[in-house]
Amino acid sequence: MMPNIGSLGFLGAGKVAYTIAKGLLGAGKIPPQMMMASAPSERNLKLLKAMGVRCTNNNKELVETCDVVLLAVKPHMIPTLLKEVGTHINEDHLVVSLAAGITIDFIESKLPVGARVVRAMPNTPCVINEGASVYSTGTSVKERDGPLVQTLFNTLGYCLEGDESMIDAVMAVSGSGPAYAFVAIDALADGGVKMGLPRDIAIKLAAQTLMGSAKLVLEGGKHPSELKDDVCSPGGTTIEAIHQLERGGFRKCLIEAVEAACLKARTLNEMSAFSRK
């Protein structure tokens, strides 16, 4: 079991909570009875309840029960949620926000002085323990809090600590990144189908190719451009395909997608609803 984490509570029972809970349970690091989730709808709690996670419709009950409280609701719901549970948070709690675009400063301003706040950005592959997460710590965290969060998210894949100024860009690369990858797999499979492959075979080949290519980047020690060059024979089929990708603006589209996601996250905290007033 994971040492010294205590009980883990999810304020919100949507996809983010499900992803983290299922990943932790699948890794066998935290038993389901040490987890709790709250949501107003039984529909959202259904999947977590089926995994053995304790569930409630009362956010205050969860805060009073759990040691680590994860804010797992959509960004626009954070102000209302903090207003509801803020007075029940004390220095014994570790609050981990998973909401895009909501700063540590904002969360700390809505909680009692001395509240221990961490901001983290995981992604959906955490559900199969292949995630990528980055976290930043607030002004009142204790010495043990960083290593605890690191251990928690390392269980779900790759994790590192970074300055909060990185988090919006992290969200745009790895937080939203699985969606880009799924579009790429779907498009590759469509290409295969167009050229005569059965759909199921095309999807399997595309997904396995992206997974294997990613492992080469992570484990092979070469820059992605070098690995690309290794596949491109002079005058061959692959360089012809790369030429078409360049003509279509493939790199430009990905760069601009990351930029758009990052800028969208930054606007969330600039909206009047998220001011300190």
C-alpha positions in Angstrom: 0.0 0.0 0.0 1.0 3.6 -0.5 2.4 4.9 2.8 1.1 7.9 4.8 -1.5 9.1 2.3 -4.5 8.5 4.5 -7.9 8.6 2.9 -8.4 10.1 -0.5 -11.5 12.0 -1.4 -12.8 13.2 -4.8 -15.0 16.3 -4.9 -16.6 15.5 -8.2 -17.3 12.0 -9.7 -16.8 12.6 -13.4 -14.2 11.3 -15.8 -11.2 12.8 -13.9 -12.2 11.2 -10.6 -12.9 7.9 -12.4 -9.5 8.0 -14.2 -7.5 8.6 -11.0 -9.5 6.1 -8.9 -9.4 3.3 -11.4 -5.6 3.8 -12.0 -4.9 3.7 -8.3 -7.1 0.7 -7.7 -5.6 -1.1 -10.8 -2.1 -0.6 -9.4 -3.2 -2.0 -6.0 -1.8 1.0 -4.2 -4.9 2.2 -2.3 -7.8 0.0 -1.3 -11.3 1.2 -2.4 -12.4 1.6 1.2 -9.7 4.4 1.6 -11.3 6.4 -1.2 -14.5 8.4 -1.2 -16.3 10.5 -3.9 -19.1 13.0 -3.7 -21.4 14.3 -6.4 -25.0 15.5 -6.5 -26.0 12.8 -9.0 -26.1 9.1 -8.3 -25.5 8.6 -12.1 -22.0 10.1 -11.8 -21.3 8.0 -8.7 -22.4 4.7 -10.2 -19.1 3.7 -11.7 -17.0 4.6 -8.7 -19.5 2.8 -6.4 -19.2 -0.3 -8.6 -15.4 -0.3 -7.9 -16.0 -0.2 -4.1 -15.3 3.5 -3.6 -17.4 5.0 -0.8 -19.8 7.6 -2.1 -21.9 10.4 -0.8 -24.0 13.3 -2.1 -22.6 15.6 0.7 -19.4 17.5 -0.1 -18.9 18.6 3.5 -19.1 15.0 4.7 -16.3 14.0 2.3 -14.1 16.9 3.5 -14.6 16.0 7.1 -13.8 12.3 6.3 -10.8 12.5 4.0 -7.2 13.6 4.5 -6.4 14.3 0.8 -9.1 16.2 -1.0 -9.0 16.3 -4.8 -10.9 19.0 -6.6 -12.2 17.0 -9.6 -14.9 19.2 -11.0 -14.9 21.4 -14.1 -13.1 24.8 -13.7 -16.3 26.9 -13.8 -17.6 25.0 -10.7 -14.5 25.6 -8.6 -15.6 29.0 -7.0 -19.0 27.6 -5.9 -17.4 24.4 -4.6 -14.7 26.3 -2.6 -17.4 28.5 -1.1 -19.3 25.5 0.0 -16.5 23.5 1.6 -13.9 26.2 2.3 -14.7 26.6 6.0 -14.4 22.9 6.5 -10.8 22.8 5.2 -8.0 23.0 7.7 -4.3 22.5 7.9 -4.7 18.8 8.3 -6.1 18.5 4.8 -4.0 18.4 1.6 -6.1 19.9 -1.3 -5.1 18.8 -4.8 -6.7 20.7 -7.6 -7.1 19.0 -11.0 -8.9 21.9 -12.6 -7.4 23.5 -15.8 -6.7 27.2 -15.6 -7.4 27.7 -11.9 -4.3 28.9 -10.1 -3.0 28.0 -6.7 -3.3 31.7 -5.7 -7.0 31.7 -6.4 -7.6 28.5 -4.5 -5.6 29.6 -1.5 -7.5 32.9 -1.5 -10.8 31.0 -1.0 -9.6 28.7 1.7 -8.5 29.4 5.3 -4.9 30.8 5.8 -2.5 27.9 6.0 -4.4 25.6 3.7 -2.1 23.1 2.0 -2.7 23.4 -1.8 -1.2 21.5 -4.7 -2.2 22.0 -8.4 -1.8 18.9 -10.6 -2.4 18.2 -14.3 -2.8 14.4 -15.1 -4.2 12.9 -18.3 -6.5 10.1 -19.2 -3.9 7.4 -19.7 -3.6 7.5 -15.9 -6.5 5.1 -16.0 -4.1 2.3 -17.3 -1.1 3.6 -15.3 0.5 5.1 -18.5 -0.3 8.8 -17.7 1.8 11.9 -17.7 1.3 14.3 -14.8 2.9 17.5 -13.5 2.2 19.2 -10.2 3.1 22.4 -8.4 2.9 23.2 -4.7 1.4 26.1 -2.9 2.8 28.4 -0.2 1.7 26.4 2.9 2.5 22.8 1.9 4.5 20.7 4.3 7.7 19.0 3.5 6.1 15.6 3.1 3.3 16.9 0.7 5.4 17.1 -2.5 6.8 13.5 -2.2 3.3 12.2 -1.3 1.8 13.8 -4.5 4.8 12.6 -6.5 4.3 9.0 -5.3 0.6 9.2 -5.9 0.9 10.2 -9.6 4.0 8.1 -10.2 1.7 5.2 -9.6 -0.4 6.4 -12.5 2.6 6.8 -14.9 5.2 9.5 -15.3 5.2 12.5 -12.9 7.3 15.5 -12.3 7.2 18.6 -10.2 7.3 21.9 -12.0 6.8 25.6 -11.6 3.1 26.6 -11.8 3.9 28.8 -14.7 4.3 25.6 -16.7 0.9 24.0 -15.9 -1.2 25.6 -18.6 1.4 24.5 -21.2 1.5 21.1 -19.6 -2.3 20.9 -19.9 -2.0 21.8 -23.6 0.7 19.2 -24.4 -0.1 16.2 -22.1 -3.5 17.0 -20.6 -5.1 17.5 -24.0 -2.5 15.4 -25.9 -4.4 12.1 -25.8 -7.1 13.7 -27.8 -4.6 14.7 -30.5 -3.2 11.1 -30.5 -6.7 9.6 -30.9 -7.4 11.9 -33.8 -4.1 10.7 -35.4 -4.9 7.1 -34.8 -8.4 7.6 -36.3 -7.0 9.4 -39.3 -4.2 6.8 -39.9 -6.9 4.0 -39.7 -9.1 5.9 -42.2 -6.1 6.0 -44.6 -5.7 2.3 -44.2 -9.4 1.7 -44.9 -9.2 3.9 -47.9 -6.4 1.8 -49.3 -8.2 -1.5 -48.6 -7.5 -2.5 -45.0 -10.3 -3.8 -42.8 -11.3 -1.2 -40.1 -10.3 -3.3 -37.1 -6.9 -4.2 -38.5 -6.3 -0.6 -39.5 -7.1 0.7 -36.0 -4.9 -1.9 -34.3 -2.0 -1.2 -36.6 -2.3 2.6 -36.1 -2.6 2.4 -32.3 0.3 -0.1 -32.0 2.5 2.0 -34.3 1.9 5.2 -32.2 2.6 3.2 -29.0 5.8 1.6 -30.3 7.0 4.9 -31.7 6.4 6.6 -28.4 8.5 3.9 -26.6 11.3 4.5 -29.1 11.3 8.2 -28.1 11.2 7.5 -24.4 13.7 4.5 -24.3 15.8 4.9 -27.4 17.8 8.0 -26.6 17.3 9.6 -30.0 15.5 12.9 -30.9 12.2 12.3 -32.7 13.5 13.9 -35.8 16.4 11.4 -35.9 13.9 8.6 -35.5 11.8 10.0 -38.3 14.9 10.2 -40.5 15.7 6.5 -39.8 12.4 5.6 -41.4 12.8 7.8 -44.5 14.8 6.1 -47.2 16.0 8.4 -50.0 13.4 8.6 -52.7 11.2 6.2 -50.8 7.5 5.9 -49.8 7.9 7.4 -46.3 9.6 10.7 -47.4 6.8 11.1 -50.0 4.2 10.7 -47.2 6.1 13.2 -45.0 6.1 15.7 -47.9 2.3 15.4 -48.0 2.1 16.0 -44.2 4.2 19.1 -44.5 2.1 20.4 -47.4 -1.0 19.9 -45.3 0.5 21.8 -42.3 0.7 18.9 -40.0 3.3 20.4 -37.7 1.7 23.8 -37.8 -1.7 22.3 -36.8 -0.2 20.5 -33.8 1.7 23.6 -32.7 -1.3 25.8 -33.0 -3.5 23.3 -31.2 -1.2 23.3 -28.2 -1.1 27.1 -28.3 -4.9 27.3 -28.5 -5.4 25.0 -25.6 -2.9 26.8 -23.5 -4.3 30.2 -24.2 -7.8 28.9 -23.4 -6.6 27.7 -20.0 -5.1 31.0 -19.3 -8.3 32.8 -20.0 -10.2 30.7 -17.4 -8.3 32.3 -14.6 -8.6 35.8 -16.1 -12.4 35.7 -16.2 -14.2 37.8 -13.6 -15.6 34.6 -12.0 -12.1 33.7 -11.0 -10.9 37.0 -9.6 -9.8 37.2 -6.0 -12.6 39.7 -5.3 
